Amino acid sequence: MAVDELDTRILRLLIEQPRTSVREYARILGVARGTVQARIDRLERDGVITATGPVLSPAALGHPVLAFVHIEVTQGHLDEVGDALAAVPEIVEAFSITGGGDLLTRVVARDNGHLEDVIQRLIQLPGVVRTRTEMALRERVAHRLLPLVESVGRASSRALDPARRRFPRDASRAGNRA
């Protein structure tokens, strides 16, 4: 799906000001409210906006290839390399890590050739010693937080209820103790 400049400006507003009304977006952009609403509806229908947060789909923006690139950095250059990574638009996340490397990046690309170009660009960054790339084949668990929130809520309830803490597997006994 092609995303034009107006789509890009709308997406930026949705990310930076998610609680603003469509009317206000239209005023900021200098276009009709109906135009903004139609664009938002199309972006949702085409899978670019996947949530009201909004969460954007790199694949719908033309970057379906996902790879995780481990980067080994020359000692003392971690911050410099981290800053340089921020200038690479295909890097959607980067983390300092322990283990086999210093940084772990999540990289998106249009295709395998584009991924190779991005990796070659990373290798050229001052302070990068080597990279190791792993390509994702299929997403098995989508980014989510609700199960965690529910789990934390259940754990908090158990911590506050002494009867449940005493008999976590037998709800009838816990209920009789109340």
SERO-4910 file (N, C-alpha, C, O; in steps of 0.05 Angstrom, whole numbers):
BEGIN
 pado doro    nc1    nc2    nc3   cac1   cac2   cac3    cc1    cc2    cc3    oc1    oc2    oc3
  Met    A     17    -23      0      0      0      0     18     25      0     37     26     15
  Ala    A     11     43    -17     26     68    -18     17     88      3     -7     91      8
  Val    A     35    100     16     29    120     37     41    147     27     65    149     23
  Asp    A     24    166     23     33    192     14     40    211     37     38    203     60
  Glu    A     47    236     30     56    255     51     33    261     70     38    263     94
  Leu    A      9    264     61    -14    270     79    -18    246     98    -22    250    122
  Asp    A    -17    222     87    -19    198    104      3    199    126     -2    194    149
  Thr    A     27    206    118     50    207    136     45    228    158     51    223    181
  Arg    A     35    251    150     30    272    170      7    264    189      8    270    213
  Ile    A    -13    250    178    -35    241    195    -24    220    215    -30    221    239
  Leu    A     -8    201    205      4    181    223     21    193    245     20    185    268
  Arg    A     37    213    238     53    227    258     36    239    280     42    237    303
  Leu    A     14    253    271     -4    264    291    -17    243    309    -19    247    333
  Leu    A    -25    221    297    -37    199    312    -18    188    333    -26    182    355
  Ile    A      7    187    326     28    177    344     34    197    366     35    191    390
  Glu    A     38    222    358     46    243    377     23    254    393     28    263    416
  Gln    A     -1    254    382    -24    265    396    -48    246    394    -68    253    381
  Pro    A    -46    222    405    -67    202    401    -94    208    411   -114    196    403
  Arg    A    -97    227    430   -123    233    441   -136    258    429   -157    268    438
  Thr    A   -124    269    408   -134    292    394   -157    284    376   -157    262    365
  Ser    A   -177    301    372   -200    295    355   -192    297    326   -173    310    318
  Val    A   -208    284    309   -204    285    280   -208    314    271   -193    323    253
  Arg    A   -226    328    283   -230    357    276   -205    373    280   -197    389    264
  Glu    A   -192    368    303   -167    382    309   -144    374    290   -129    391    282
  Tyr    A   -143    348    284   -123    339    264   -127    354    238   -108    363    226
  Ala    A   -152    356    229   -158    370    204   -149    399    206   -138    410    186
  Arg    A   -154    412    228   -146    440    231   -116    443    230   -106    460    216
  Ile    A   -102    425    244    -72    426    244    -61    421    215    -42    435    207
  Leu    A    -73    403    201    -64    395    174    -74    414    153    -62    415    131
  Gly    A    -94    430    159   -105    448    139   -121    434    117   -121    443     94
  Val    A   -134    412    124   -151    397    105   -179    393    118   -182    397    142
  Ala    A   -198    384    102   -225    379    112   -225    355    131   -210    336    128
  Arg    A   -243    357    151   -246    336    171   -253    309    157   -242    289    165
  Gly    A   -270    310    137   -277    286    122   -254    273    108   -252    248    107
  Thr    A   -235    289     98   -211    279     86   -194    264    106   -185    242    100
  Val    A   -190    276    129   -174    263    150   -188    237    158   -174    216    161
  Gln    A   -214    237    163   -228    213    172   -227    191    151   -223    168    157
  Ala    A   -230    199    125   -228    179    103   -200    166    102   -197    142     98
  Arg    A   -180    183    106   -153    173    105   -148    153    128   -136    132    125
  Ile    A   -157    161    152   -153    144    176   -168    117    171   -157     96    177
  Asp    A   -193    118    161   -208     94    155   -193     76    135   -192     52    139
  Arg    A   -182     88    114   -167     72     94   -142     60    106   -136     37    101
  Leu    A   -128     75    122   -103     65    135   -110     42    154    -94     22    156
  Glu    A   -132     43    167   -141     21    184   -149     -3    167   -141    -26    173
  Arg    A   -165      2    146   -174    -20    129   -151    -34    115   -151    -59    112
  Asp    A   -130    -19    108   -107    -31     94    -86    -43    113    -66    -54    104
  Gly    A    -91    -42    139    -73    -54    158    -49    -38    166    -31    -48    180
  Val    A    -48    -13    158    -25      4    166    -29     11    196    -10      8    211
  Ile    A    -52     20    204    -58     24    232    -71     -1    242    -93    -10    233
  Thr    A    -58    -14    262    -68    -40    272    -81    -37    299    -91    -57    310
  Ala    A    -80    -13    311    -92     -9    337    -97     21    340    -87     37    324
  Thr    A   -111     29    360   -117     57    363    -95     72    377    -97     96    383
  Gly    A    -73     58    383    -50     70    397    -34     91    383    -23    108    397
  Pro    A    -30     93    357    -33     71    338     -8     54    337     14     63    344
  Val    A    -11     29    329     11     12    323     13      9    293     -7      1    280
  Leu    A     36     15    281     39     14    252     51    -13    244     67    -24    258
  Ser    A     43    -22    221     54    -47    210     76    -41    190     70    -29    169
  Pro    A    101    -48    196    122    -44    176    116    -58    149    123    -48    128
  Ala    A    104    -82    151     98    -96    126     78    -81    108     82    -79     84
  Ala    A     58    -69    121     39    -53    106     51    -27     95     41    -15     76
  Leu    A     73    -19    106     88      5     97    109     -3     76    126     13     69
  Gly    A    108    -29     67    126    -38     46    152    -50     56    170    -53     41
  His    A    153    -57     82    177    -69     94    170    -95    108    169    -96    133
  Pro    A    164   -117     93    155   -142    105    177   -160    117    170   -178    132
  Val    A    202   -154    111    224   -171    121    231   -161    149    236   -137    153
  Leu    A    233   -180    168    241   -173    195    266   -189    202    267   -213    198
  Ala    A    285   -175    213    310   -189    222    319   -177    248    313   -154    255
  Phe    A    333   -193    263    346   -185    288    376   -184    283    388   -205    277
  Val    A    388   -161    286    416   -159    280    431   -153    307    426   -134    320
  His    A    449   -172    313    467   -169    336    491   -153    327    502   -159    306
  Ile    A    498   -133    342    521   -116    335    542   -117    357    536   -111    380
  Glu    A    566   -124    349    589   -122    368    602    -95    363    608    -88    341
  Val    A    607    -81    386    617    -54    385    645    -52    397    651    -66    417
  Thr    A    662    -36    386    689    -31    398    684    -19    426    668     -2    430
  Gln    A    700    -30    445    697    -21    472    698      9    475    716     22    463
  Gly    A    680     21    489    679     49    494    664     65    473    662     90    474
  His    A    652     51    453    637     65    431    608     59    431    594     64    411
  Leu    A    597     47    452    569     38    452    550     62    448    531     59    432
  Asp    A    554     84    462    536    107    459    537    119    431    517    126    419
  Glu    A    561    121    419    565    131    392    550    114    372    536    124    355
  Val    A    553     88    374    540     70    355    510     71    360    494     72    341
  Gly    A    501     72    385    473     74    391    461     99    378    439     98    367
  Asp    A    475    121    380    465    146    368    464    144    338    445    154    325
  Ala    A    484    131    326    484    127    297    462    109    287    451    114    266
  Leu    A    454     89    303    432     71    296    406     87    294    389     80    278
  Ala    A    403    107    310    378    123    310    374    137    283    352    145    276
  Ala    A    395    140    268    393    153    242    386    134    219    383    142    196
  Val    A    384    108    225    377     88    205    347     82    208    339     69    227
  Pro    A    331     91    188    302     88    191    292     60    192    271     54    203
  Glu    A    307     41    181    299     13    181    302     -1    208    292    -23    212
  Ile    A    317     12    226    320      1    253    296     11    269    294     35    274
  Val    A    279     -7    277    255      1    292    258     -1    322    242     10    337
  Glu    A    278    -16    331    285    -18    359    314    -26    362    325    -39    344
  Ala    A    326    -17    383    354    -25    389    357    -27    420    347     -9    434
  Phe    A    370    -47    428    374    -52    457    403    -58    463    416    -72    447
  Ser    A    414    -49    485    439    -58    496    433    -86    508    413    -90    521
  Ile    A    451   -105    504    447   -132    513    472   -144    526    493   -133    524
  Thr    A    468   -166    539    490   -183    548    491   -207    530    473   -211    514
  Gly    A    513   -222    531    514   -245    514    531   -240    489    551   -226    490
  Gly    A    522   -252    467    537   -252    442    534   -226    427    524   -227    404
  Gly    A    542   -205    438    541   -179    424    536   -157    444    533   -162    468
  Asp    A    536   -132    434    532   -109    452    504    -97    448    493    -86    466
  Leu    A    494    -99    423    469    -87    416    452   -108    401    463   -124    386
  Leu    A    426   -107    405    408   -123    389    388   -103    376    375    -88    390
  Thr    A    386   -105    350    368    -87    336    347   -103    321    351   -126    313
  Arg    A    324    -91    319    302   -102    304    301    -86    278    296    -61    279
  Val    A    305    -99    256    308    -85    230    286    -94    211    280   -118    209
  Val    A    274    -76    196    255    -82    176    266    -74    149    281    -55    147
  Ala    A    257    -89    128    267    -83    101    246    -90     80    228   -105     86
  Arg    A    250    -79     57    231    -84     35    234   -113     25    214   -126     18
  Asp    A    259   -123     24    264   -150     14    292   -158     24    305   -142     38
  Asn    A    301   -181     17    327   -191     26    350   -173     17    369   -169     32
  Gly    A    349   -164     -8    370   -146    -18    371   -120     -3    393   -110      3
  His    A    348   -109      4    347    -85     20    359    -90     47    373    -73     58
  Leu    A    352   -113     59    364   -121     85    394   -122     84    408   -112    102
  Glu    A    404   -133     63    434   -134     60    445   -106     58    466   -101     70
  Asp    A    432    -88     44    441    -60     42    442    -47     70    460    -33     77
  Val    A    421    -52     86    420    -41    113    442    -52    130    456    -37    144
  Ile    A    447    -78    128    469    -90    144    496    -79    135    513    -74    152
  Gln    A    500    -76    109    525    -64    100    529    -36    110    551    -27    117
  Arg    A    507    -21    112    508      6    124    516      5    153    531     21    162
  Leu    A    505    -15    168    512    -18    196    541    -25    199    555    -14    217
  Ile    A    551    -42    182    579    -50    184    598    -27    180    620    -26    191
  Gln    A    590     -7    164    606     16    159    607     37    182    623     55    181
  Leu    A    589     34    201    588     53    223    613     52    240    622     30    247
  Pro    A    625     75    246    649     75    263    642     62    290    622     69    303
  Gly    A    659     44    299    655     30    324    642      3    322    642    -12    341
  Val    A    632     -4    298    620    -31    294    641    -50    286    655    -46    266
  Val    A    644    -72    302    665    -92    296    653   -113    277    666   -120    257
  Arg    A    630   -124    284    617   -144    267    587   -145    273    578   -135    294
  Thr    A    573   -158    255    544   -162    259    537   -191    255    552   -206    242
  Arg    A    515   -200    267    504   -226    262    474   -223    259    461   -211    276
  Thr    A    464   -234    238    435   -229    231    419   -255    233    428   -276    224
  Glu    A    396   -252    244    376   -274    245    350   -263    234    340   -243    242
  Met    A    340   -278    214    315   -269    201    291   -283    214    292   -307    219
  Ala    A    270   -267    219    245   -279    229    230   -292    206    228   -281    185
  Leu    A    220   -316    211    204   -330    191    174   -324    194    160   -318    174
  Arg    A    164   -325    219    136   -320    224    133   -311    253    146   -320    271
  Glu    A    115   -292    257    110   -282    284     93   -303    298     72   -311    287
  Arg    A    101   -312    321     87   -332    336     70   -320    358     48   -330    364
  Val    A     79   -298    370     63   -284    390     66   -254    383     88   -243    385
  Ala    A     44   -242    377     44   -213    370     49   -197    396     43   -206    418
  His    A     60   -173    392     64   -155    415     38   -152    430     18   -144    418
  Arg    A     39   -156    456     14   -154    471     21   -148    500     42   -156    510
  Leu    A      4   -134    514      8   -128    542    -16   -136    559    -13   -139    583
  Leu    A    -39   -139    547    -63   -145    563    -60   -171    580    -67   -170    604
  Pro    A    -49   -193    569    -45   -216    586    -27   -211    610    -32   -221    632
  Leu    A     -7   -194    607     10   -187    629     -5   -171    650     -3   -176    674
  Val    A    -21   -151    640    -36   -135    658    -56   -152    674    -58   -149    699
  Glu    A    -69   -171    660    -88   -189    674    -73   -207    694    -83   -212    716
  Ser    A    -50   -217    687    -34   -233    705    -26   -218    730    -28   -228    752
  Val    A    -17   -194    726     -8   -177    749    -33   -172    766    -31   -172    791
  Gly    A    -56   -167    754    -80   -162    769    -88   -186    786    -96   -183    809
  Arg    A    -86   -210    773    -93   -235    788    -73   -239    811    -81   -246    833
  Ala    A    -48   -234    807    -27   -237    828    -33   -217    850    -29   -225    874
  Ser    A    -40   -193    844    -46   -173    865    -70   -182    881    -70   -178    906
  Ser    A    -91   -192    868   -115   -201    882   -108   -224    902   -117   -224    925
  Arg    A    -91   -243    893    -83   -265    910    -67   -255    934    -70   -265    956
  Ala    A    -50   -235    929    -33   -225    951    -50   -211    972    -43   -211    996
  Leu    A    -73   -199    964    -90   -185    983   -110   -203    997   -122   -195   1016
  Asp    A   -114   -228    987   -134   -246    998   -120   -269   1012   -111   -288    999
  Pro    A   -118   -268   1039   -104   -289   1053   -116   -317   1049   -101   -337   1048
  Ala    A   -142   -320   1045   -154   -346   1040   -144   -357   1014   -138   -381   1012
  Arg    A   -143   -341    994   -133   -351    968   -103   -359    970    -95   -378    958
  Arg    A    -88   -343    985    -60   -349    988    -56   -376   1001    -37   -390    996
  Arg    A    -74   -382   1020    -72   -407   1035    -80   -431   1018    -68   -452   1020
  Phe    A   -101   -428   1001   -111   -450    985   -114   -442    956   -136   -439    946
  Pro    A    -92   -438    942    -94   -427    915   -107   -446    895   -118   -436    875
  Arg    A   -108   -472    899   -119   -491    880   -147   -500    887   -160   -513    871
  Asp    A   -157   -492    910   -184   -502    918   -201   -477    925   -202   -469    948
  Ala    A   -214   -466    905   -230   -442    908   -253   -446    928   -261   -428    942
  Ser    A   -265   -471    929   -287   -475    947   -278   -473    976   -293   -462    992
  Arg    A   -255   -484    982   -245   -482   1010   -239   -453   1017   -244   -445   1039
  Ala    A   -227   -439    997   -220   -411   1002   -245   -395   1007   -246   -377   1024
  Gly    A   -266   -400    992   -292   -386    995   -304   -392   1022   -317   -374   1034
  Asn    A   -302   -417   1032   -314   -424   1057   -300   -411   1081   -312   -409   1103
  Arg    A   -276   -403   1078   -261   -391   1100   -268   -362   1104   -261   -351   1125
  Ala    A   -281   -350   1086   -287   -321   1087   -306   -314   1110   -312   -290   1113
***
